[in-house]
């Protein structure tokens, strides 16, 4: 098999075509041929098939070599074009060669046809390779010119020889200003020498160099670039040029810096946040261990800040927080860390201390900073602060315990009146441990059946007869002692289990007193304290109604005691439950009246039946005219509103007589009876019935 060769014959003589084809076969080719005689046929053949060669007769009846050359040019193809003829003048041959023909053959002497074809095929291949190379150069040139990144080409010594338009746009330097400069001319002066040495070392060893660098635009503006330098070598593998690609990453770097700042700093105040604080505190503790020094952690909380936020809005609150941050910053030393933990909580880390004196002075300075009011939008706001101090290594050895202990000391300040500072002590820690132990036990108190109820009778002051009784919960301890409700109910409210306890109290009281209430034929009532949280449960009144029905207790024999805090709350769900309880016929009383925030407006608004005067007022009646007048005023207020009055905490006969004198008819207290178990209560009521 010979070399494949696709030949388009422009010829009107089939015999000549066959003779020429035979010559090609003898020359080692395996020709695939097509013969055409007109322009249209040639045009179609060029359009529909690939060809290696065109052999064209000089003169055809309806076509010519000149026309065939024009048709080839119109097709845009570069094919070897060889003319054959029996007789043609030298002038015509030269003319055709000038028009684009590659060679001329005499039909009667085809001996050099094969060598001519081989030569022309080689030259056609070379021309094709050159065209491809030129096209590639054009593409590469366009790519460089239109590249979205800066492109620089330098000499081996780093002298700039080319920059693309993107470089001009990004850097602000035009090509004429950049060419001839050294590669590092846009770098910051303080970084230039080191970076250029790194680049030179890399490219001279045949390595790429890449990094992110800060550069300077022509107008003096700083910007960040991702730079990649690649060495280019010649055929002898010697460094000929450096190719540098530079991408402007200023936006990305700024965004990264923004994210980094957001991750480590508080948006509102600009102070460090919790993450940054832990980093700084950890580092301070490590250095303190090495230097044998102390570190103080100050937990700082603004007193009554919530009142400002709730009364005038978050915008004023945010302004106050920023001003508070500024005041705290003025108290810090160089090297101290001040952070905002969230809300109105701040923490300061004071490293490198020799004793507690510096921490104490700074804490005192902080407290003094908040003695002056905050003047915001034409008004003064008084907000003090409480500061708790924990010392490393005395109070804890790790960051989280130090923060916890500083917080505990700060809360101790709040318990003792706020606007002060306190050092952490072991006593505070013991209180925490006791609190945690209490919380753990409380979570299982109902399941373990550790609760019990005592009942304190409510007496008619005139004849000392029992008219009702209040159910009081007690917690039986494993050591046999009894814990009073004031020692665990507030904690139960804090940890969210008060509703479970209240539900147990309600059900148990109804179950234990149901028979007693039914036998009294409406003459007795059961008083039950409930947490404000119960009234926040949608449909709580339905739960109460179910218990009354289950134990067959008349609604008017149940009196639910609520605190003044419930009246102030004024939430929709609370209001719905109060109104639903009233519609059931249940009596409602305000417990510990006078110790909360209620006003005459609240008393008029709700369907109340009873006011219970707090024991603290009753206890001072015989000692203070003010206390006596206060109780008298409460009684007159209740009388004017059509409410019953029950005085709590009666312990002496003198108190009883004073209450009778002002017209109070009902009371409870140790003078009459301690809180007692249900069996003893039944005995008292049975004795009372027998004596009537």
C-alpha positions as CSV (number, residue, x, y, z in Angstrom):
1,X,0.0,0.0,0.0
2,X,1.3,3.4,-1.0
3,X,1.0,6.7,0.9
4,X,-2.6,7.9,0.9
5,X,-3.1,11.0,-1.3
6,X,-6.3,12.8,-2.0
7,X,-6.0,14.6,-5.4
8,X,-8.5,16.9,-7.0
9,X,-8.1,16.9,-10.7
10,X,-9.3,20.0,-12.6
11,X,-9.2,18.2,-16.0
12,X,-11.5,17.6,-19.0
13,X,-9.5,14.5,-20.2
14,X,-10.1,11.3,-18.3
15,X,-7.2,9.7,-20.1
16,X,-4.8,12.5,-18.9
17,X,-6.2,12.0,-15.4
18,X,-5.6,8.3,-15.5
19,X,-2.0,8.7,-16.8
20,X,-1.2,11.2,-14.1
21,X,-2.7,8.9,-11.4
22,X,-0.7,6.0,-12.7
23,X,2.5,8.1,-12.3
24,X,1.5,8.8,-8.7
25,X,1.1,5.1,-8.1
26,X,4.5,4.4,-9.5
27,X,5.9,7.1,-7.2
28,X,4.6,5.3,-4.1
29,X,1.3,7.0,-3.6
30,X,-2.2,5.5,-3.2
31,X,-4.2,8.3,-4.8
32,X,-7.9,8.9,-4.1
33,X,-9.0,11.1,-7.0
34,X,-12.0,13.2,-8.2
35,X,-12.2,15.0,-11.5
36,X,-14.0,18.3,-12.0
37,X,-14.3,20.5,-15.2
38,X,-16.2,23.6,-14.0
39,X,-16.1,26.2,-11.3
40,X,-19.2,24.9,-9.6
41,X,-18.0,21.4,-9.5
42,X,-14.6,22.5,-8.1
43,X,-16.3,24.7,-5.5
44,X,-18.5,21.9,-4.3
45,X,-15.6,19.5,-4.2
46,X,-13.5,21.9,-2.1
47,X,-16.5,22.5,0.3
48,X,-17.4,18.9,0.8
49,X,-14.1,17.0,0.9
50,X,-10.6,17.4,2.3
51,X,-7.8,17.4,-0.3
52,X,-4.1,17.1,-0.2
53,X,-3.3,18.4,-3.7
54,X,-4.9,20.0,-6.8
55,X,-3.6,19.1,-10.3
56,X,-5.1,21.5,-12.8
57,X,-5.0,21.5,-16.6
58,X,-4.0,24.8,-18.1
59,X,-6.9,25.2,-20.4
60,X,-10.3,23.6,-20.3
61,X,-13.3,24.2,-22.6
62,X,-15.4,25.8,-19.8
63,X,-12.7,26.5,-17.1
64,X,-9.1,27.7,-16.9
65,X,-6.1,27.5,-14.5
66,X,-6.6,31.2,-13.6
67,X,-10.2,30.6,-12.7
68,X,-9.3,27.5,-10.7
69,X,-6.7,29.4,-8.7
70,X,-9.4,32.1,-7.9
71,X,-11.8,29.3,-6.8
72,X,-9.2,27.9,-4.5
73,X,-8.5,31.3,-3.0
74,X,-12.2,31.9,-2.5
75,X,-12.4,28.6,-0.5
76,X,-9.8,29.9,1.9
77,X,-7.8,26.7,1.8
78,X,-4.0,26.4,1.3
79,X,-3.4,23.4,-1.0
80,X,-0.5,22.6,-3.3
81,X,-1.6,23.7,-6.8
82,X,0.3,22.1,-9.7
83,X,-0.5,23.0,-13.4
84,X,-0.2,20.5,-16.2
85,X,-0.3,21.3,-19.9
86,X,0.8,20.0,-23.2
87,X,1.9,23.4,-24.5
88,X,2.0,26.8,-22.7
89,X,4.2,29.8,-23.0
90,X,6.8,30.7,-20.5
91,X,5.1,34.1,-19.9
92,X,1.9,32.3,-19.0
93,X,3.7,29.9,-16.6
94,X,5.3,32.9,-14.8
95,X,2.0,34.7,-14.6
96,X,0.3,31.7,-13.1
97,X,3.1,31.1,-10.5
98,X,2.7,34.7,-9.5
99,X,-1.0,34.2,-9.1
100,X,-0.4,31.4,-6.6
101,X,0.4,28.2,-8.5
102,X,3.1,26.2,-6.9
103,X,4.6,24.4,-9.9
104,X,4.1,23.6,-13.6
105,X,4.4,20.2,-15.3
106,X,4.4,19.2,-18.9
107,X,1.9,16.4,-19.5
108,X,4.4,14.8,-21.8
109,X,7.2,14.8,-19.1
110,X,5.9,13.9,-15.7
111,X,9.2,12.5,-14.4
112,X,9.6,15.1,-11.8
113,X,5.9,15.1,-10.7
114,X,6.3,12.9,-7.7
115,X,9.3,14.8,-6.3
116,X,7.5,18.1,-6.9
117,X,4.4,16.8,-5.0
118,X,6.5,15.6,-2.1
119,X,8.2,19.0,-1.9
120,X,4.9,20.9,-2.0
121,X,3.3,18.6,0.6
122,X,6.2,19.3,2.9
123,X,6.0,23.0,2.3
124,X,2.2,23.0,2.8
125,X,2.7,21.2,6.1
126,X,5.3,23.9,7.1
127,X,2.9,26.6,6.1
128,X,0.1,25.0,8.2
129,X,2.4,24.7,11.2
130,X,3.4,28.3,10.8
131,X,-0.2,29.4,10.6
132,X,-1.1,27.5,13.7
133,X,1.9,29.0,15.5
134,X,0.9,32.4,14.3
135,X,-2.7,31.8,15.4
136,X,-1.5,30.6,18.8
137,X,0.7,33.6,19.2
138,X,-2.3,35.8,18.3
139,X,-4.4,34.0,20.9
140,X,-1.7,34.2,23.5
141,X,-1.2,37.9,22.7
142,X,-4.9,38.5,23.0
143,X,-5.0,36.5,26.2
144,X,-2.2,38.6,27.7
145,X,-3.8,41.9,26.5
146,X,-7.3,40.9,27.8
147,X,-6.3,38.9,30.9
148,X,-8.3,39.9,34.0
149,X,-5.0,39.6,36.0
150,X,-1.9,41.7,35.7
151,X,0.8,40.0,33.5
152,X,4.5,41.1,33.6
153,X,7.4,39.8,31.6
154,X,10.9,40.7,32.8
155,X,14.5,39.9,31.9
156,X,16.4,37.3,34.0
157,X,17.7,40.3,36.0
158,X,14.1,41.4,36.8
159,X,13.9,44.4,34.5
160,X,10.3,44.8,33.2
161,X,10.0,44.3,29.4
162,X,6.2,44.0,29.1
163,X,3.1,44.8,31.1
164,X,-0.5,44.1,30.0
165,X,-3.4,46.6,30.2
166,X,-4.7,45.0,33.4
167,X,-1.5,45.9,35.1
168,X,-1.9,49.5,33.9
169,X,-5.5,49.6,35.2
170,X,-4.8,48.0,38.6
171,X,-1.4,49.7,39.4
172,X,-2.1,53.1,37.8
173,X,1.2,53.0,36.0
174,X,1.1,53.0,32.2
175,X,3.4,50.7,30.2
176,X,5.9,53.4,29.4
177,X,6.3,54.1,33.1
178,X,6.7,50.4,34.0
179,X,9.0,49.1,31.3
180,X,12.6,49.4,32.3
181,X,11.7,49.4,36.0
182,X,12.7,46.5,38.3
183,X,9.9,44.1,39.2
184,X,9.7,45.2,42.8
185,X,9.1,48.9,42.1
186,X,5.4,48.7,43.2
187,X,6.3,46.9,46.5
188,X,6.4,48.7,49.8
189,X,9.9,49.9,50.5
190,X,10.2,48.1,53.8
191,X,9.3,44.8,52.1
192,X,11.0,45.2,48.8
193,X,14.5,43.9,49.5
194,X,13.3,40.7,51.3
195,X,10.7,39.8,48.7
196,X,13.0,40.4,45.7
197,X,15.7,38.2,47.3
198,X,13.1,35.4,47.8
199,X,12.0,35.7,44.1
200,X,15.6,35.7,42.8
201,X,16.4,32.6,44.9
202,X,13.4,30.7,43.7
203,X,13.6,31.5,39.9
204,X,17.4,31.0,39.8
205,X,16.8,27.5,41.1
206,X,14.1,26.8,38.6
207,X,11.3,27.1,41.1
208,X,8.1,29.1,41.1
209,X,7.6,31.7,43.7
210,X,4.1,32.8,45.0
211,X,2.8,34.8,47.8
212,X,0.4,37.6,48.8
213,X,2.1,41.0,48.9
214,X,1.0,44.5,49.7
215,X,1.7,46.9,46.8
216,X,1.5,50.6,46.2
217,X,-0.6,52.1,43.4
218,X,0.6,55.1,41.4
219,X,-1.7,57.4,43.5
220,X,-0.2,56.1,46.8
221,X,-3.1,53.8,47.6
222,X,-2.2,50.4,49.2
223,X,-3.6,47.2,47.7
224,X,-3.1,43.5,48.1
225,X,-2.0,41.1,45.3
226,X,-1.6,37.4,44.9
227,X,1.7,37.1,43.0
228,X,3.1,34.1,41.1
229,X,6.5,34.3,39.4
230,X,7.5,31.6,37.0
231,X,11.0,31.3,35.3
232,X,11.0,30.8,31.5
233,X,13.9,29.0,29.9
234,X,15.3,28.8,26.3
235,X,16.2,25.7,24.3
236,X,19.4,25.4,26.3
237,X,17.4,25.4,29.5
238,X,18.9,28.8,30.5
239,X,16.7,31.4,32.2
240,X,15.5,33.8,29.5
241,X,12.6,35.6,31.1
242,X,10.4,35.8,34.2
243,X,6.6,35.6,33.8
244,X,4.7,37.3,36.6
245,X,0.9,36.9,37.2
246,X,-0.6,39.3,39.7
247,X,-4.2,39.2,40.9
248,X,-5.7,42.1,42.9
249,X,-7.2,40.5,46.0
250,X,-7.8,43.7,48.0
251,X,-11.5,43.1,48.2
252,X,-11.0,39.5,49.4
253,X,-8.4,40.6,51.9
254,X,-10.6,43.4,53.3
255,X,-13.5,40.9,53.6
256,X,-11.2,38.4,55.4
257,X,-10.1,41.2,57.7
258,X,-13.7,42.1,58.3
259,X,-14.6,38.5,59.1
260,X,-11.5,38.2,61.3
261,X,-12.6,41.3,63.2
262,X,-16.1,40.1,63.5
263,X,-14.8,36.8,64.8
264,X,-12.7,38.6,67.5
265,X,-14.3,41.9,68.2
266,X,-17.7,43.3,69.2
267,X,-19.5,45.2,66.5
268,X,-21.1,47.7,68.8
269,X,-18.3,48.8,71.1
270,X,-15.2,47.7,69.1
271,X,-13.9,45.8,72.2
272,X,-12.7,42.2,72.1
273,X,-15.4,39.6,72.1
274,X,-15.5,36.3,74.0
275,X,-13.3,34.4,71.5
276,X,-10.6,37.1,71.6
277,X,-10.8,37.3,75.3
278,X,-10.2,33.6,75.8
279,X,-7.2,33.8,73.5
280,X,-5.7,36.7,75.4
281,X,-6.5,35.2,78.8
282,X,-5.0,31.9,77.9
283,X,-1.8,33.7,76.7
284,X,-1.7,35.8,79.9
285,X,-1.9,32.7,82.1
286,X,0.9,31.0,80.2
287,X,3.1,34.0,80.6
288,X,2.1,34.3,84.3
289,X,3.2,30.7,84.8
290,X,6.6,31.4,83.3
291,X,7.2,34.7,85.1
292,X,5.6,33.6,88.4
293,X,3.2,36.6,88.3
294,X,-0.6,37.0,88.9
295,X,-3.5,37.6,86.5
296,X,-6.7,39.3,87.5
297,X,-10.0,38.7,85.8
298,X,-12.7,41.4,86.4
299,X,-16.3,40.5,85.7
300,X,-18.2,43.8,85.1
301,X,-22.0,44.1,84.8
302,X,-24.0,47.3,84.5
303,X,-26.6,47.7,87.3
304,X,-30.3,48.1,86.1
305,X,-29.3,48.5,82.5
306,X,-32.3,46.5,81.5
307,X,-34.5,49.3,82.9
308,X,-33.0,51.7,80.4
309,X,-33.4,49.3,77.5
310,X,-37.0,48.5,78.3
311,X,-38.1,52.1,79.0
312,X,-36.4,54.1,76.2
313,X,-35.4,51.5,73.6
314,X,-32.4,49.7,72.3
315,X,-31.0,52.7,70.4
316,X,-30.4,54.6,73.6
317,X,-29.3,51.4,75.3
318,X,-26.7,50.8,72.6
319,X,-25.4,54.4,72.9
320,X,-25.1,53.9,76.6
321,X,-23.2,50.7,76.1
322,X,-20.7,52.4,73.8
323,X,-20.2,55.2,76.3
324,X,-19.8,52.6,79.1
325,X,-17.1,50.8,77.0
326,X,-15.3,54.1,76.6
327,X,-15.4,54.7,80.4
328,X,-14.1,51.2,81.1
329,X,-11.3,51.6,78.5
330,X,-10.1,54.7,80.4
331,X,-9.5,52.5,83.4
332,X,-7.3,50.0,81.6
333,X,-3.5,49.9,81.5
334,X,-1.5,49.3,78.3
335,X,-1.5,45.5,77.8
336,X,-4.8,44.9,79.5
337,X,-7.6,43.3,77.6
338,X,-11.2,44.6,77.8
339,X,-14.0,42.6,76.2
340,X,-17.7,42.7,75.9
341,X,-19.3,39.3,76.5
342,X,-22.7,40.3,75.4
343,X,-25.6,42.4,76.7
344,X,-24.2,44.7,79.4
345,X,-21.5,42.2,80.6
346,X,-17.9,43.1,80.2
347,X,-14.6,41.4,81.3
348,X,-11.2,42.8,81.9
349,X,-8.0,40.8,81.9
350,X,-5.1,42.4,83.9
351,X,-1.9,40.5,83.3
352,X,1.6,40.7,84.9
353,X,0.5,41.6,88.5
354,X,2.6,41.1,91.6
355,X,-0.2,41.4,94.1
356,X,-3.9,42.3,94.3
357,X,-3.4,46.0,94.7
358,X,-3.5,47.0,91.1
359,X,-6.7,44.9,90.5
360,X,-8.3,46.6,93.5
361,X,-7.4,50.1,92.3
362,X,-8.7,49.4,88.8
363,X,-11.9,47.9,90.1
364,X,-12.4,51.0,92.3
365,X,-11.7,53.3,89.4
366,X,-14.3,51.4,87.3
367,X,-16.9,51.8,90.0
368,X,-16.1,55.5,90.3
369,X,-16.4,56.0,86.5
370,X,-20.1,55.1,86.8
371,X,-21.0,57.5,89.5
372,X,-21.6,60.2,86.9
373,X,-24.8,59.9,84.9
374,X,-24.9,59.1,81.2
375,X,-26.3,62.2,79.3
376,X,-28.1,60.9,76.2
377,X,-30.5,63.0,74.0
378,X,-31.0,65.7,76.6
379,X,-31.5,63.3,79.6
380,X,-29.5,61.8,82.4
381,X,-29.4,58.1,82.9
382,X,-27.9,56.7,86.2
383,X,-26.4,53.3,85.7
384,X,-23.8,52.0,88.1
385,X,-21.8,48.8,87.9
386,X,-20.8,45.7,89.9
387,X,-17.3,44.3,89.6
388,X,-16.2,40.8,90.6
389,X,-12.5,39.9,90.8
390,X,-10.8,36.5,90.5
391,X,-7.1,36.0,90.7
392,X,-4.8,33.5,89.0
393,X,-3.5,31.2,90.3
394,X,-5.2,31.7,93.7
395,X,-8.8,31.3,92.6
396,X,-8.5,29.1,89.6
397,X,-5.9,27.7,87.2
398,X,-7.8,27.8,83.9
399,X,-9.6,30.6,81.9
400,X,-13.1,29.3,82.2
401,X,-13.0,28.8,86.0
402,X,-11.5,32.2,86.4
403,X,-14.3,33.7,84.4
404,X,-16.9,31.8,86.4
405,X,-15.4,32.9,89.7
406,X,-15.2,36.5,88.6
407,X,-18.9,36.2,87.7
408,X,-19.8,34.7,91.0
409,X,-18.0,37.6,92.8
410,X,-19.9,40.1,90.6
411,X,-23.2,38.5,91.5
412,X,-22.2,38.7,95.1
413,X,-21.9,42.5,94.6
414,X,-25.4,42.6,93.2
415,X,-26.8,40.6,96.2
416,X,-25.1,43.1,98.5
417,X,-26.6,46.2,96.9
418,X,-24.6,46.7,93.6
419,X,-22.3,49.7,92.8
420,X,-19.3,48.0,94.3
421,X,-16.5,45.4,93.8
422,X,-15.8,42.1,95.4
423,X,-13.0,39.6,95.4
424,X,-13.9,36.0,94.9
425,X,-13.8,33.9,98.1
426,X,-14.2,30.3,99.0
427,X,-17.4,31.2,100.7
428,X,-18.8,32.3,97.3
429,X,-17.7,29.0,95.8
430,X,-19.3,27.0,98.6
431,X,-22.6,28.9,98.0
432,X,-22.3,27.9,94.3
433,X,-21.8,24.3,95.1
434,X,-24.7,24.4,97.5
435,X,-26.9,26.0,94.8
436,X,-25.9,23.4,92.2
437,X,-26.6,20.6,94.7
438,X,-30.0,22.1,95.4
439,X,-30.8,22.4,91.7
440,X,-29.9,18.8,91.1
441,X,-32.1,17.5,93.9
442,X,-34.9,19.8,93.0
443,X,-35.2,18.4,89.5
444,X,-36.2,15.0,91.0
445,X,-38.2,16.2,94.0
446,X,-41.7,15.3,92.6
447,X,-40.6,12.0,91.1
448,X,-39.0,10.9,94.4
449,X,-42.2,11.9,96.3
450,X,-40.2,14.2,98.7
451,X,-42.8,17.0,98.9
452,X,-45.6,17.2,101.5
453,X,-48.2,19.8,102.3
454,X,-49.0,21.6,105.6
455,X,-52.0,23.7,106.1
456,X,-52.2,27.0,108.0
457,X,-55.8,27.7,109.2
458,X,-57.3,31.1,108.5
459,X,-59.3,32.3,111.5
460,X,-62.3,34.6,112.1
461,X,-60.7,37.2,114.4
462,X,-64.0,37.8,116.2
463,X,-64.7,34.2,117.4
464,X,-61.4,32.4,116.6
465,X,-63.2,29.9,114.3
466,X,-61.5,28.4,111.3
467,X,-62.9,29.8,108.0
468,X,-60.3,28.4,105.6
469,X,-56.8,27.1,105.3
470,X,-53.8,27.8,103.1
471,X,-51.8,24.9,101.6
472,X,-48.1,25.3,102.1
473,X,-45.5,23.1,100.4
474,X,-42.6,21.6,102.3
475,X,-39.6,19.6,101.2
476,X,-38.7,16.6,103.3
477,X,-34.9,16.1,103.4
478,X,-33.0,12.9,103.6
479,X,-31.7,13.8,107.1
480,X,-35.2,14.2,108.4
481,X,-35.3,18.0,108.3
482,X,-37.9,20.0,106.5
483,X,-36.9,22.7,104.0
484,X,-39.3,25.7,103.8
485,X,-40.6,27.0,100.5
486,X,-38.7,30.3,100.6
487,X,-35.5,28.2,100.5
488,X,-36.3,26.3,97.3
489,X,-39.3,27.9,95.4
490,X,-37.2,30.8,94.0
491,X,-34.7,28.3,92.7
492,X,-37.4,26.1,91.2
493,X,-38.6,29.2,89.3
494,X,-35.1,29.9,88.1
495,X,-34.5,26.5,86.7
496,X,-37.9,26.1,85.2
497,X,-39.5,23.3,87.3
498,X,-41.9,25.4,89.3
499,X,-44.8,24.4,87.1
500,X,-44.3,20.8,87.9
501,X,-44.2,21.5,91.6
502,X,-47.2,23.8,91.5
503,X,-49.2,21.2,89.6
504,X,-48.3,18.6,92.3
505,X,-49.3,21.0,95.1
506,X,-52.6,21.8,93.4
507,X,-53.6,18.2,92.8
508,X,-52.4,17.0,96.2
509,X,-54.2,19.8,98.1
510,X,-57.4,19.1,96.3
511,X,-57.1,15.4,96.9
512,X,-56.3,15.8,100.7
513,X,-58.9,18.4,101.5
514,X,-61.8,17.4,99.2
515,X,-63.7,15.5,101.8
516,X,-63.2,18.2,104.4
517,X,-64.4,20.9,102.1
518,X,-67.5,18.8,101.0
519,X,-68.4,18.1,104.7
520,X,-68.2,21.8,105.6
521,X,-71.2,22.5,103.3
522,X,-69.5,25.5,101.8
523,X,-68.3,26.9,105.1
524,X,-64.6,26.5,104.4
525,X,-62.3,27.4,101.6
526,X,-58.9,26.2,100.4
527,X,-56.3,28.8,99.6
528,X,-53.5,27.9,97.1
529,X,-50.5,29.9,96.1
530,X,-49.5,29.6,92.4
531,X,-46.5,30.7,90.6
532,X,-46.9,33.5,88.0
533,X,-45.5,30.9,85.5
534,X,-48.7,28.8,85.8
535,X,-50.8,31.7,84.6
536,X,-48.6,32.0,81.5
537,X,-49.7,28.5,80.4
538,X,-52.4,28.7,77.8
539,X,-55.6,27.0,79.1
540,X,-54.3,26.8,82.7
541,X,-57.9,27.5,83.9
542,X,-59.0,24.3,82.2
543,X,-56.5,22.4,84.4
544,X,-58.0,24.0,87.5
545,X,-61.5,23.2,86.4
546,X,-60.5,19.5,85.8
547,X,-59.2,19.2,89.4
548,X,-62.4,20.7,90.9
549,X,-64.5,18.3,88.9
550,X,-62.3,15.3,89.7
551,X,-62.5,15.9,93.5
552,X,-66.0,17.4,93.5
553,X,-65.0,20.7,95.0
554,X,-67.2,23.8,94.6
555,X,-65.4,26.6,92.7
556,X,-66.2,29.2,95.4
557,X,-64.4,27.0,98.0
558,X,-61.1,27.5,96.2
559,X,-59.1,30.7,96.5
560,X,-56.1,31.1,94.3
561,X,-53.5,33.5,95.7
562,X,-51.4,35.5,93.1
563,X,-48.7,38.0,93.7
564,X,-48.7,41.7,92.7
565,X,-46.1,40.8,90.1
566,X,-48.8,38.9,88.1
567,X,-51.0,42.1,88.0
568,X,-48.1,44.2,86.7
569,X,-47.2,41.6,84.1
570,X,-50.4,42.3,82.2
571,X,-49.7,39.6,79.6
572,X,-52.5,38.4,77.3
573,X,-52.3,34.7,78.4
574,X,-52.2,35.7,82.1
575,X,-55.2,38.0,81.7
576,X,-57.1,35.2,79.8
577,X,-56.4,32.7,82.6
578,X,-57.4,35.1,85.4
579,X,-60.7,36.0,83.7
580,X,-61.4,32.3,83.0
581,X,-60.8,31.4,86.7
582,X,-63.1,34.2,87.7
583,X,-65.8,32.9,85.4
584,X,-65.5,29.5,87.0
585,X,-66.4,31.1,90.3
586,X,-63.0,30.7,91.8
587,X,-62.0,33.4,94.3
588,X,-58.8,35.4,93.6
589,X,-56.6,37.0,96.3
590,X,-53.5,39.2,96.2
591,X,-50.8,37.7,98.4
592,X,-48.3,39.8,100.4
593,X,-50.1,43.0,99.4
594,X,-48.0,46.1,99.7
595,X,-44.7,44.5,99.0
596,X,-44.9,44.7,95.2
597,X,-45.8,47.3,92.6
598,X,-49.5,47.1,92.2
599,X,-51.7,50.2,92.1
600,X,-55.3,51.0,92.6
601,X,-55.7,50.8,88.8
602,X,-54.7,47.1,88.8
603,X,-56.9,46.3,91.8
604,X,-59.9,47.8,89.9
605,X,-59.1,46.0,86.7
606,X,-59.0,42.4,87.9
607,X,-61.8,40.4,89.4
608,X,-60.3,40.1,92.9
609,X,-61.9,39.0,96.2
610,X,-59.3,39.3,98.9
611,X,-56.2,41.3,99.9
612,X,-53.7,39.5,102.2
613,X,-51.7,42.1,104.2
614,X,-48.0,41.0,104.4
615,X,-46.7,39.9,107.8
616,X,-43.9,42.6,107.7
617,X,-46.6,45.3,108.0
618,X,-48.5,43.5,110.7
619,X,-45.4,42.8,112.8
620,X,-44.7,46.6,113.2
621,X,-48.2,47.7,114.0
622,X,-47.7,48.0,117.8
623,X,-44.2,49.5,117.4
624,X,-44.7,52.1,114.7
625,X,-47.4,54.6,114.0
626,X,-46.4,54.5,110.3
627,X,-47.0,50.7,110.2
628,X,-50.3,51.0,112.0
629,X,-51.5,53.7,109.6
630,X,-50.3,51.7,106.6
631,X,-52.3,48.6,107.6
632,X,-55.3,50.9,108.4
633,X,-55.0,52.4,104.9
634,X,-54.8,49.0,103.2
635,X,-57.9,47.9,105.0
636,X,-59.8,51.1,104.1
637,X,-58.7,50.6,100.5
638,X,-59.9,47.0,100.4
639,X,-63.1,48.0,102.0
640,X,-63.7,50.7,99.4
641,X,-63.1,48.2,96.6
642,X,-65.4,45.6,98.3
643,X,-62.6,43.2,99.0
644,X,-62.1,40.9,102.0
645,X,-58.9,41.3,104.0
646,X,-56.7,38.6,105.6
647,X,-53.8,39.7,107.8
648,X,-50.8,37.4,107.8
649,X,-48.2,36.6,110.5
650,X,-50.3,37.3,113.6
651,X,-48.1,36.3,116.5
652,X,-49.3,38.4,119.5
653,X,-52.6,39.2,121.1
654,X,-51.8,42.8,120.8
655,X,-51.6,42.5,117.0
656,X,-54.9,40.7,117.0
657,X,-56.6,43.4,119.0
658,X,-55.2,46.2,116.8
659,X,-56.5,44.4,113.7
660,X,-59.9,44.0,115.2
661,X,-60.0,47.6,116.1
662,X,-59.5,48.7,112.5
663,X,-62.1,46.3,111.3
664,X,-60.1,43.4,110.0
665,X,-62.1,40.1,110.3
666,X,-59.7,37.4,109.2
667,X,-56.2,36.5,109.9
668,X,-53.6,33.7,110.1
669,X,-50.5,33.3,112.1
670,X,-48.6,31.5,114.8
671,X,-50.9,33.0,117.5
672,X,-53.7,30.8,116.2
673,X,-51.9,27.9,114.7
674,X,-48.7,26.8,113.1
675,X,-49.0,25.1,109.6
676,X,-50.1,21.6,110.3
677,X,-50.6,18.2,108.5
678,X,-53.9,17.4,107.0
679,X,-54.8,14.9,109.8
680,X,-54.3,17.5,112.5
681,X,-56.3,20.1,110.5
682,X,-59.2,17.6,110.3
683,X,-59.1,17.2,114.1
684,X,-59.2,20.9,114.7
685,X,-62.1,21.4,112.4
686,X,-64.0,18.5,113.9
687,X,-63.5,19.9,117.4
688,X,-64.7,23.2,116.2
689,X,-67.9,21.6,114.7
690,X,-68.5,19.7,117.9
691,X,-68.2,22.9,120.0
692,X,-70.7,24.8,118.0
